[in-house]
Amino acid sequence: MPGLHTLAAGIDRDHDAVVAGLTLPWSSGVVEGHVNRIKMLKRQMFGRAGFNLLRKRVLLA
């Protein structure tokens, strides 16, 4: 399974970051949630409106 091999190699390459992410009490989950929400809004509006409507939806949400 090449995909699993690539994942394992990536985890091994960045072992310190993986351990820190699993053991430290800090989380970037809230920030990731906001980024995910903005990307979803952008996908929903693709081709339908310009930047001004995207800006209003992000600021009003």
Predicted model as a PDB file, atoms N, CA, C, CB and O in Angstrom, pLDDT in the B-factor column:
MODEL        1                                                                  
ATOM      1  N   MET A   1       0.842  -1.176   0.000  1.00 85.00           N  
ATOM      2  CA  MET A   1       0.000   0.000   0.000  1.00 85.00           C  
ATOM      3  C   MET A   1       0.892   1.246   0.000  1.00 85.00           C  
ATOM      4  CB  MET A   1      -0.960  -0.006   1.223  1.00 85.00           C  
ATOM      5  O   MET A   1       1.397   1.650   1.048  1.00 85.00           O  
ATOM      6  N   PRO A   2       1.080   1.840  -1.150  1.00 85.00           N  
ATOM      7  CA  PRO A   2       2.000   2.984  -1.255  1.00 85.00           C  
ATOM      8  C   PRO A   2       1.551   4.195  -0.428  1.00 85.00           C  
ATOM      9  CB  PRO A   2       2.140   3.395  -2.711  1.00 85.00           C  
ATOM     10  O   PRO A   2       2.394   4.912   0.110  1.00 85.00           O  
ATOM     11  N   GLY A   3       0.255   4.431  -0.321  1.00 89.00           N  
ATOM     12  CA  GLY A   3      -0.229   5.571   0.452  1.00 89.00           C  
ATOM     13  C   GLY A   3       0.130   5.459   1.920  1.00 89.00           C  
ATOM     14  O   GLY A   3       0.518   6.444   2.548  1.00 89.00           O  
ATOM     15  N   LEU A   4       0.000   4.269   2.466  1.00 93.00           N  
ATOM     16  CA  LEU A   4       0.334   4.037   3.874  1.00 93.00           C  
ATOM     17  C   LEU A   4       1.846   4.173   4.089  1.00 93.00           C  
ATOM     18  CB  LEU A   4      -0.153   2.633   4.327  1.00 93.00           C  
ATOM     19  O   LEU A   4       2.294   4.700   5.108  1.00 93.00           O  
ATOM     20  N   HIS A   5       2.613   3.696   3.127  1.00 94.00           N  
ATOM     21  CA  HIS A   5       4.076   3.818   3.214  1.00 94.00           C  
ATOM     22  C   HIS A   5       4.495   5.288   3.222  1.00 94.00           C  
ATOM     23  CB  HIS A   5       4.755   3.078   2.036  1.00 94.00           C  
ATOM     24  O   HIS A   5       5.375   5.684   3.986  1.00 94.00           O  
ATOM     25  N   THR A   6       3.853   6.100   2.360  1.00 94.00           N  
ATOM     26  CA  THR A   6       4.166   7.533   2.302  1.00 94.00           C  
ATOM     27  C   THR A   6       3.797   8.215   3.613  1.00 94.00           C  
ATOM     28  CB  THR A   6       3.426   8.205   1.127  1.00 94.00           C  
ATOM     29  O   THR A   6       4.555   9.047   4.112  1.00 94.00           O  
ATOM     30  N   LEU A   7       2.635   7.871   4.180  1.00 91.00           N  
ATOM     31  CA  LEU A   7       2.217   8.448   5.460  1.00 91.00           C  
ATOM     32  C   LEU A   7       3.211   8.102   6.568  1.00 91.00           C  
ATOM     33  CB  LEU A   7       0.811   7.952   5.837  1.00 91.00           C  
ATOM     34  O   LEU A   7       3.620   8.968   7.342  1.00 91.00           O  
ATOM     35  N   ALA A   8       3.587   6.841   6.634  1.00 94.00           N  
ATOM     36  CA  ALA A   8       4.526   6.408   7.670  1.00 94.00           C  
ATOM     37  C   ALA A   8       5.881   7.106   7.515  1.00 94.00           C  
ATOM     38  CB  ALA A   8       4.708   4.882   7.618  1.00 94.00           C  
ATOM     39  O   ALA A   8       6.502   7.487   8.507  1.00 94.00           O  
ATOM     40  N   ALA A   9       6.331   7.269   6.287  1.00 94.00           N  
ATOM     41  CA  ALA A   9       7.613   7.947   6.049  1.00 94.00           C  
ATOM     42  C   ALA A   9       7.522   9.413   6.475  1.00 94.00           C  
ATOM     43  CB  ALA A   9       8.020   7.846   4.552  1.00 94.00           C  
ATOM     44  O   ALA A   9       8.473   9.950   7.043  1.00 94.00           O  
ATOM     45  N   GLY A  10       6.386  10.064   6.206  1.00 92.00           N  
ATOM     46  CA  GLY A  10       6.208  11.458   6.603  1.00 92.00           C  
ATOM     47  C   GLY A  10       6.180  11.615   8.110  1.00 92.00           C  
ATOM     48  O   GLY A  10       6.764  12.556   8.648  1.00 92.00           O  
ATOM     49  N   ILE A  11       5.507  10.702   8.796  1.00 92.00           N  
ATOM     50  CA  ILE A  11       5.469  10.741  10.262  1.00 92.00           C  
ATOM     51  C   ILE A  11       6.864  10.520  10.827  1.00 92.00           C  
ATOM     52  CB  ILE A  11       4.493   9.678  10.814  1.00 92.00           C  
ATOM     53  O   ILE A  11       7.265  11.183  11.784  1.00 92.00           O  
ATOM     54  N   ASP A  12       7.585   9.605  10.244  1.00 94.00           N  
ATOM     55  CA  ASP A  12       8.944   9.334  10.715  1.00 94.00           C  
ATOM     56  C   ASP A  12       9.865  10.529  10.489  1.00 94.00           C  
ATOM     57  CB  ASP A  12       9.509   8.103  10.013  1.00 94.00           C  
ATOM     58  O   ASP A  12      10.714  10.834  11.327  1.00 94.00           O  
ATOM     59  N   ARG A  13       9.692  11.208   9.341  1.00 95.00           N  
ATOM     60  CA  ARG A  13      10.515  12.376   9.032  1.00 95.00           C  
ATOM     61  C   ARG A  13      10.278  13.513  10.025  1.00 95.00           C  
ATOM     62  CB  ARG A  13      10.230  12.859   7.613  1.00 95.00           C  
ATOM     63  O   ARG A  13      11.209  14.240  10.372  1.00 95.00           O  
ATOM     64  N   ASP A  14       9.041  13.665  10.478  1.00 95.00           N  
ATOM     65  CA  ASP A  14       8.700  14.781  11.358  1.00 95.00           C  
ATOM     66  C   ASP A  14       8.276  14.252  12.729  1.00 95.00           C  
ATOM     67  CB  ASP A  14       7.572  15.647  10.736  1.00 95.00           C  
ATOM     68  O   ASP A  14       7.291  14.720  13.301  1.00 95.00           O  
ATOM     69  N   HIS A  15       9.007  13.294  13.244  1.00 94.00           N  
ATOM     70  CA  HIS A  15       8.662  12.606  14.489  1.00 94.00           C  
ATOM     71  C   HIS A  15       8.503  13.565  15.666  1.00 94.00           C  
ATOM     72  CB  HIS A  15       9.721  11.576  14.817  1.00 94.00           C  
ATOM     73  O   HIS A  15       7.562  13.429  16.449  1.00 94.00           O  
ATOM     74  N   ASP A  16       9.410  14.531  15.800  1.00 93.00           N  
ATOM     75  CA  ASP A  16       9.337  15.480  16.925  1.00 93.00           C  
ATOM     76  C   ASP A  16       8.035  16.273  16.908  1.00 93.00           C  
ATOM     77  CB  ASP A  16      10.530  16.444  16.886  1.00 93.00           C  
ATOM     78  O   ASP A  16       7.420  16.473  17.955  1.00 93.00           O  
ATOM     79  N   ALA A  17       7.608  16.726  15.729  1.00 90.00           N  
ATOM     80  CA  ALA A  17       6.363  17.496  15.630  1.00 90.00           C  
ATOM     81  C   ALA A  17       5.156  16.619  15.953  1.00 90.00           C  
ATOM     82  CB  ALA A  17       6.215  18.103  14.221  1.00 90.00           C  
ATOM     83  O   ALA A  17       4.206  17.084  16.583  1.00 90.00           O  
ATOM     84  N   VAL A  18       5.184  15.370  15.531  1.00 90.00           N  
ATOM     85  CA  VAL A  18       4.074  14.456  15.821  1.00 90.00           C  
ATOM     86  C   VAL A  18       3.971  14.216  17.326  1.00 90.00           C  
ATOM     87  CB  VAL A  18       4.260  13.110  15.070  1.00 90.00           C  
ATOM     88  O   VAL A  18       2.877  14.262  17.887  1.00 90.00           O  
ATOM     89  N   VAL A  19       5.089  13.963  17.971  1.00 92.00           N  
ATOM     90  CA  VAL A  19       5.082  13.740  19.419  1.00 92.00           C  
ATOM     91  C   VAL A  19       4.590  14.995  20.151  1.00 92.00           C  
ATOM     92  CB  VAL A  19       6.498  13.348  19.915  1.00 92.00           C  
ATOM     93  O   VAL A  19       3.790  14.899  21.081  1.00 92.00           O  
ATOM     94  N   ALA A  20       5.067  16.166  19.729  1.00 89.00           N  
ATOM     95  CA  ALA A  20       4.634  17.418  20.364  1.00 89.00           C  
ATOM     96  C   ALA A  20       3.135  17.623  20.178  1.00 89.00           C  
ATOM     97  CB  ALA A  20       5.410  18.619  19.784  1.00 89.00           C  
ATOM     98  O   ALA A  20       2.446  18.034  21.112  1.00 89.00           O  
ATOM     99  N   GLY A  21       2.630  17.346  18.994  1.00 85.00           N  
ATOM    100  CA  GLY A  21       1.204  17.518  18.729  1.00 85.00           C  
ATOM    101  C   GLY A  21       0.323  16.594  19.547  1.00 85.00           C  
ATOM    102  O   GLY A  21      -0.812  16.943  19.875  1.00 85.00           O  
ATOM    103  N   LEU A  22       0.831  15.431  19.874  1.00 89.00           N  
ATOM    104  CA  LEU A  22       0.041  14.465  20.638  1.00 89.00           C  
ATOM    105  C   LEU A  22       0.199  14.604  22.147  1.00 89.00           C  
ATOM    106  CB  LEU A  22       0.416  13.076  20.232  1.00 89.00           C  
ATOM    107  O   LEU A  22      -0.624  14.081  22.899  1.00 89.00           O  
ATOM    108  N   THR A  23       1.234  15.293  22.603  1.00 92.00           N  
ATOM    109  CA  THR A  23       1.498  15.331  24.038  1.00 92.00           C  
ATOM    110  C   THR A  23       1.357  16.706  24.681  1.00 92.00           C  
ATOM    111  CB  THR A  23       2.859  14.825  24.291  1.00 92.00           C  
ATOM    112  O   THR A  23       1.080  16.789  25.877  1.00 92.00           O  
ATOM    113  N   LEU A  24       1.537  17.774  23.932  1.00 90.00           N  
ATOM    114  CA  LEU A  24       1.461  19.115  24.516  1.00 90.00           C  
ATOM    115  C   LEU A  24       0.009  19.558  24.688  1.00 90.00           C  
ATOM    116  CB  LEU A  24       2.219  20.125  23.640  1.00 90.00           C  
ATOM    117  O   LEU A  24      -0.861  19.123  23.933  1.00 90.00           O  
ATOM    118  N   PRO A  25      -0.261  20.413  25.668  1.00 89.00           N  
ATOM    119  CA  PRO A  25      -1.645  20.808  25.947  1.00 89.00           C  
ATOM    120  C   PRO A  25      -2.213  21.843  24.977  1.00 89.00           C  
ATOM    121  CB  PRO A  25      -1.733  21.348  27.333  1.00 89.00           C  
ATOM    122  O   PRO A  25      -3.417  22.096  25.011  1.00 89.00           O  
ATOM    123  N   TRP A  26      -1.399  22.448  24.119  1.00 85.00           N  
ATOM    124  CA  TRP A  26      -1.889  23.483  23.218  1.00 85.00           C  
ATOM    125  C   TRP A  26      -2.526  22.876  21.985  1.00 85.00           C  
ATOM    126  CB  TRP A  26      -0.761  24.416  22.815  1.00 85.00           C  
ATOM    127  O   TRP A  26      -2.172  21.778  21.557  1.00 85.00           O  
ATOM    128  N   SER A  27      -3.474  23.614  21.423  1.00 82.00           N  
ATOM    129  CA  SER A  27      -4.164  23.143  20.234  1.00 82.00           C  
ATOM    130  C   SER A  27      -4.461  24.307  19.298  1.00 82.00           C  
ATOM    131  CB  SER A  27      -5.459  22.417  20.613  1.00 82.00           C  
ATOM    132  O   SER A  27      -4.746  25.414  19.754  1.00 82.00           O  
ATOM    133  N   SER A  28      -4.396  24.068  18.023  1.00 84.00           N  
ATOM    134  CA  SER A  28      -4.772  25.085  17.037  1.00 84.00           C  
ATOM    135  C   SER A  28      -6.129  24.747  16.431  1.00 84.00           C  
ATOM    136  CB  SER A  28      -3.698  25.199  15.927  1.00 84.00           C  
ATOM    137  O   SER A  28      -6.457  25.202  15.335  1.00 84.00           O  
ATOM    138  N   GLY A  29      -6.909  23.953  17.144  1.00 84.00           N  
ATOM    139  CA  GLY A  29      -8.207  23.514  16.643  1.00 84.00           C  
ATOM    140  C   GLY A  29      -9.162  24.637  16.331  1.00 84.00           C  
ATOM    141  O   GLY A  29      -9.876  24.572  15.331  1.00 84.00           O  
ATOM    142  N   VAL A  30      -9.200  25.669  17.158  1.00 86.00           N  
ATOM    143  CA  VAL A  30     -10.113  26.790  16.926  1.00 86.00           C  
ATOM    144  C   VAL A  30      -9.745  27.516  15.640  1.00 86.00           C  
ATOM    145  CB  VAL A  30     -10.088  27.767  18.116  1.00 86.00           C  
ATOM    146  O   VAL A  30     -10.612  27.838  14.827  1.00 86.00           O  
ATOM    147  N   VAL A  31      -8.460  27.769  15.463  1.00 89.00           N  
ATOM    148  CA  VAL A  31      -7.996  28.451  14.250  1.00 89.00           C  
ATOM    149  C   VAL A  31      -8.308  27.597  13.025  1.00 89.00           C  
ATOM    150  CB  VAL A  31      -6.474  28.747  14.330  1.00 89.00           C  
ATOM    151  O   VAL A  31      -8.783  28.111  12.012  1.00 89.00           O  
ATOM    152  N   GLU A  32      -8.044  26.303  13.115  1.00 88.00           N  
ATOM    153  CA  GLU A  32      -8.326  25.412  11.987  1.00 88.00           C  
ATOM    154  C   GLU A  32      -9.814  25.406  11.666  1.00 88.00           C  
ATOM    155  CB  GLU A  32      -7.844  23.984  12.291  1.00 88.00           C  
ATOM    156  O   GLU A  32     -10.197  25.318  10.499  1.00 88.00           O  
ATOM    157  N   GLY A  33     -10.652  25.499  12.687  1.00 89.00           N  
ATOM    158  CA  GLY A  33     -12.098  25.551  12.458  1.00 89.00           C  
ATOM    159  C   GLY A  33     -12.504  26.794  11.687  1.00 89.00           C  
ATOM    160  O   GLY A  33     -13.346  26.722  10.792  1.00 89.00           O  
ATOM    161  N   HIS A  34     -11.909  27.942  12.029  1.00 89.00           N  
ATOM    162  CA  HIS A  34     -12.223  29.176  11.311  1.00 89.00           C  
ATOM    163  C   HIS A  34     -11.752  29.097   9.857  1.00 89.00           C  
ATOM    164  CB  HIS A  34     -11.576  30.383  12.012  1.00 89.00           C  
ATOM    165  O   HIS A  34     -12.471  29.515   8.949  1.00 89.00           O  
ATOM    166  N   VAL A  35     -10.561  28.567   9.637  1.00 90.00           N  
ATOM    167  CA  VAL A  35     -10.037  28.422   8.279  1.00 90.00           C  
ATOM    168  C   VAL A  35     -10.952  27.502   7.476  1.00 90.00           C  
ATOM    169  CB  VAL A  35      -8.585  27.867   8.300  1.00 90.00           C  
ATOM    170  O   VAL A  35     -11.262  27.795   6.321  1.00 90.00           O  
ATOM    171  N   ASN A  36     -11.386  26.397   8.074  1.00 89.00           N  
ATOM    172  CA  ASN A  36     -12.276  25.457   7.396  1.00 89.00           C  
ATOM    173  C   ASN A  36     -13.596  26.124   7.033  1.00 89.00           C  
ATOM    174  CB  ASN A  36     -12.530  24.230   8.277  1.00 89.00           C  
ATOM    175  O   ASN A  36     -14.120  25.906   5.941  1.00 89.00           O  
ATOM    176  N   ARG A  37     -14.141  26.939   7.946  1.00 86.00           N  
ATOM    177  CA  ARG A  37     -15.415  27.626   7.696  1.00 86.00           C  
ATOM    178  C   ARG A  37     -15.278  28.614   6.540  1.00 86.00           C  
ATOM    179  CB  ARG A  37     -15.894  28.359   8.967  1.00 86.00           C  
ATOM    180  O   ARG A  37     -16.160  28.693   5.685  1.00 86.00           O  
ATOM    181  N   ILE A  38     -14.178  29.369   6.510  1.00 86.00           N  
ATOM    182  CA  ILE A  38     -13.974  30.337   5.433  1.00 86.00           C  
ATOM    183  C   ILE A  38     -13.791  29.634   4.093  1.00 86.00           C  
ATOM    184  CB  ILE A  38     -12.760  31.223   5.733  1.00 86.00           C  
ATOM    185  O   ILE A  38     -14.300  30.104   3.075  1.00 86.00           O  
ATOM    186  N   LYS A  39     -13.075  28.523   4.080  1.00 87.00           N  
ATOM    187  CA  LYS A  39     -12.906  27.767   2.832  1.00 87.00           C  
ATOM    188  C   LYS A  39     -14.241  27.222   2.341  1.00 87.00           C  
ATOM    189  CB  LYS A  39     -11.909  26.612   3.031  1.00 87.00           C  
ATOM    190  O   LYS A  39     -14.500  27.205   1.137  1.00 87.00           O  
ATOM    191  N   MET A  40     -15.100  26.772   3.275  1.00 84.00           N  
ATOM    192  CA  MET A  40     -16.416  26.265   2.897  1.00 84.00           C  
ATOM    193  C   MET A  40     -17.239  27.386   2.267  1.00 84.00           C  
ATOM    194  CB  MET A  40     -17.152  25.673   4.125  1.00 84.00           C  
ATOM    195  O   MET A  40     -17.876  27.177   1.234  1.00 84.00           O  
ATOM    196  N   LEU A  41     -17.234  28.578   2.880  1.00 81.00           N  
ATOM    197  CA  LEU A  41     -17.965  29.708   2.313  1.00 81.00           C  
ATOM    198  C   LEU A  41     -17.454  30.041   0.915  1.00 81.00           C  
ATOM    199  CB  LEU A  41     -17.846  30.935   3.226  1.00 81.00           C  
ATOM    200  O   LEU A  41     -18.242  30.316   0.009  1.00 81.00           O  
ATOM    201  N   LYS A  42     -16.160  30.016   0.746  1.00 80.00           N  
ATOM    202  CA  LYS A  42     -15.564  30.326  -0.554  1.00 80.00           C  
ATOM    203  C   LYS A  42     -15.999  29.300  -1.602  1.00 80.00           C  
ATOM    204  CB  LYS A  42     -14.024  30.363  -0.448  1.00 80.00           C  
ATOM    205  O   LYS A  42     -16.328  29.666  -2.731  1.00 80.00           O  
ATOM    206  N   ARG A  43     -16.000  28.007  -1.228  1.00 79.00           N  
ATOM    207  CA  ARG A  43     -16.428  26.968  -2.172  1.00 79.00           C  
ATOM    208  C   ARG A  43     -17.893  27.129  -2.540  1.00 79.00           C  
ATOM    209  CB  ARG A  43     -16.189  25.576  -1.582  1.00 79.00           C  
ATOM    210  O   ARG A  43     -18.264  26.951  -3.700  1.00 79.00           O  
ATOM    211  N   GLN A  44     -18.737  27.467  -1.556  1.00 77.00           N  
ATOM    212  CA  GLN A  44     -20.161  27.633  -1.815  1.00 77.00           C  
ATOM    213  C   GLN A  44     -20.418  28.782  -2.783  1.00 77.00           C  
ATOM    214  CB  GLN A  44     -20.911  27.871  -0.509  1.00 77.00           C  
ATOM    215  O   GLN A  44     -21.350  28.722  -3.585  1.00 77.00           O  
ATOM    216  N   MET A  45     -19.608  29.814  -2.713  1.00 73.00           N  
ATOM    217  CA  MET A  45     -19.850  31.011  -3.493  1.00 73.00           C  
ATOM    218  C   MET A  45     -19.064  31.058  -4.792  1.00 73.00           C  
ATOM    219  CB  MET A  45     -19.527  32.206  -2.680  1.00 73.00           C  
ATOM    220  O   MET A  45     -19.155  32.045  -5.522  1.00 73.00           O  
ATOM    221  N   PHE A  46     -18.304  30.030  -5.101  1.00 75.00           N  
ATOM    222  CA  PHE A  46     -17.443  30.039  -6.288  1.00 75.00           C  
ATOM    223  C   PHE A  46     -18.269  30.322  -7.538  1.00 75.00           C  
ATOM    224  CB  PHE A  46     -16.698  28.694  -6.433  1.00 75.00           C  
ATOM    225  O   PHE A  46     -19.221  29.604  -7.841  1.00 75.00           O  
ATOM    226  N   GLY A  47     -17.896  31.364  -8.250  1.00 68.00           N  
ATOM    227  CA  GLY A  47     -18.559  31.697  -9.496  1.00 68.00           C  
ATOM    228  C   GLY A  47     -19.869  32.455  -9.333  1.00 68.00           C  
ATOM    229  O   GLY A  47     -20.475  32.844 -10.331  1.00 68.00           O  
ATOM    230  N   ARG A  48     -20.316  32.674  -8.118  1.00 68.00           N  
ATOM    231  CA  ARG A  48     -21.609  33.306  -7.898  1.00 68.00           C  
ATOM    232  C   ARG A  48     -21.502  34.769  -7.497  1.00 68.00           C  
ATOM    233  CB  ARG A  48     -22.361  32.559  -6.849  1.00 68.00           C  
ATOM    234  O   ARG A  48     -22.402  35.556  -7.790  1.00 68.00           O  
ATOM    235  N   ALA A  49     -20.447  35.133  -6.851  1.00 67.00           N  
ATOM    236  CA  ALA A  49     -20.355  36.492  -6.330  1.00 67.00           C  
ATOM    237  C   ALA A  49     -18.897  36.898  -6.235  1.00 67.00           C  
ATOM    238  CB  ALA A  49     -21.043  36.607  -4.952  1.00 67.00           C  
ATOM    239  O   ALA A  49     -17.992  36.081  -6.410  1.00 67.00           O  
ATOM    240  N   GLY A  50     -18.693  38.141  -5.964  1.00 73.00           N  
ATOM    241  CA  GLY A  50     -17.340  38.661  -5.873  1.00 73.00           C  
ATOM    242  C   GLY A  50     -16.836  38.702  -4.444  1.00 73.00           C  
ATOM    243  O   GLY A  50     -17.441  38.151  -3.525  1.00 73.00           O  
ATOM    244  N   PHE A  51     -15.725  39.363  -4.295  1.00 77.00           N  
ATOM    245  CA  PHE A  51     -15.060  39.454  -2.995  1.00 77.00           C  
ATOM    246  C   PHE A  51     -15.921  40.168  -1.962  1.00 77.00           C  
ATOM    247  CB  PHE A  51     -13.731  40.173  -3.137  1.00 77.00           C  
ATOM    248  O   PHE A  51     -15.889  39.811  -0.784  1.00 77.00           O  
ATOM    249  N   ASN A  52     -16.702  41.184  -2.386  1.00 78.00           N  
ATOM    250  CA  ASN A  52     -17.505  41.953  -1.429  1.00 78.00           C  
ATOM    251  C   ASN A  52     -18.509  41.072  -0.693  1.00 78.00           C  
ATOM    252  CB  ASN A  52     -18.240  43.082  -2.147  1.00 78.00           C  
ATOM    253  O   ASN A  52     -18.665  41.199   0.521  1.00 78.00           O  
ATOM    254  N   LEU A  53     -19.195  40.174  -1.415  1.00 77.00           N  
ATOM    255  CA  LEU A  53     -20.164  39.292  -0.752  1.00 77.00           C  
ATOM    256  C   LEU A  53     -19.447  38.293   0.156  1.00 77.00           C  
ATOM    257  CB  LEU A  53     -21.020  38.541  -1.800  1.00 77.00           C  
ATOM    258  O   LEU A  53     -19.924  38.008   1.255  1.00 77.00           O  
ATOM    259  N   LEU A  54     -18.311  37.760  -0.285  1.00 74.00           N  
ATOM    260  CA  LEU A  54     -17.537  36.856   0.564  1.00 74.00           C  
ATOM    261  C   LEU A  54     -17.126  37.578   1.848  1.00 74.00           C  
ATOM    262  CB  LEU A  54     -16.285  36.329  -0.190  1.00 74.00           C  
ATOM    263  O   LEU A  54     -17.223  37.007   2.935  1.00 74.00           O  
ATOM    264  N   ARG A  55     -16.679  38.801   1.734  1.00 80.00           N  
ATOM    265  CA  ARG A  55     -16.277  39.597   2.904  1.00 80.00           C  
ATOM    266  C   ARG A  55     -17.443  39.780   3.861  1.00 80.00           C  
ATOM    267  CB  ARG A  55     -15.737  40.967   2.469  1.00 80.00           C  
ATOM    268  O   ARG A  55     -17.275  39.629   5.071  1.00 80.00           O  
ATOM    269  N   LYS A  56     -18.631  40.105   3.338  1.00 79.00           N  
ATOM    270  CA  LYS A  56     -19.812  40.275   4.191  1.00 79.00           C  
ATOM    271  C   LYS A  56     -20.176  38.982   4.900  1.00 79.00           C  
ATOM    272  CB  LYS A  56     -20.998  40.766   3.367  1.00 79.00           C  
ATOM    273  O   LYS A  56     -20.492  38.998   6.089  1.00 79.00           O  
ATOM    274  N   ARG A  57     -20.138  37.859   4.187  1.00 76.00           N  
ATOM    275  CA  ARG A  57     -20.504  36.580   4.803  1.00 76.00           C  
ATOM    276  C   ARG A  57     -19.526  36.188   5.901  1.00 76.00           C  
ATOM    277  CB  ARG A  57     -20.564  35.481   3.747  1.00 76.00           C  
ATOM    278  O   ARG A  57     -19.929  35.658   6.936  1.00 76.00           O  
ATOM    279  N   VAL A  58     -18.245  36.445   5.677  1.00 79.00           N  
ATOM    280  CA  VAL A  58     -17.232  36.104   6.678  1.00 79.00           C  
ATOM    281  C   VAL A  58     -17.386  36.988   7.900  1.00 79.00           C  
ATOM    282  CB  VAL A  58     -15.815  36.242   6.095  1.00 79.00           C  
ATOM    283  O   VAL A  58     -17.323  36.496   9.026  1.00 79.00           O  
ATOM    284  N   LEU A  59     -17.588  38.283   7.702  1.00 81.00           N  
ATOM    285  CA  LEU A  59     -17.683  39.210   8.833  1.00 81.00           C  
ATOM    286  C   LEU A  59     -18.988  39.044   9.614  1.00 81.00           C  
ATOM    287  CB  LEU A  59     -17.562  40.644   8.339  1.00 81.00           C  
ATOM    288  O   LEU A  59     -19.014  39.270  10.824  1.00 81.00           O  
ATOM    289  N   LEU A  60     -20.067  38.653   8.938  1.00 75.00           N  
ATOM    290  CA  LEU A  60     -21.349  38.502   9.621  1.00 75.00           C  
ATOM    291  C   LEU A  60     -21.503  37.144  10.293  1.00 75.00           C  
ATOM    292  CB  LEU A  60     -22.475  38.710   8.645  1.00 75.00           C  
ATOM    293  O   LEU A  60     -22.358  36.985  11.165  1.00 75.00           O  
ATOM    294  N   ALA A  61     -20.708  36.179   9.913  1.00 65.00           N  
ATOM    295  CA  ALA A  61     -20.855  34.826  10.463  1.00 65.00           C  
ATOM    296  C   ALA A  61     -20.403  34.751  11.902  1.00 65.00           C  
ATOM    297  CB  ALA A  61     -20.071  33.829   9.635  1.00 65.00           C  
ATOM    298  O   ALA A  61     -20.460  33.684  12.513  1.00 65.00           O  
TER     299      ALA A  61                                                      
ENDMDL                                                                          
END                                                                             
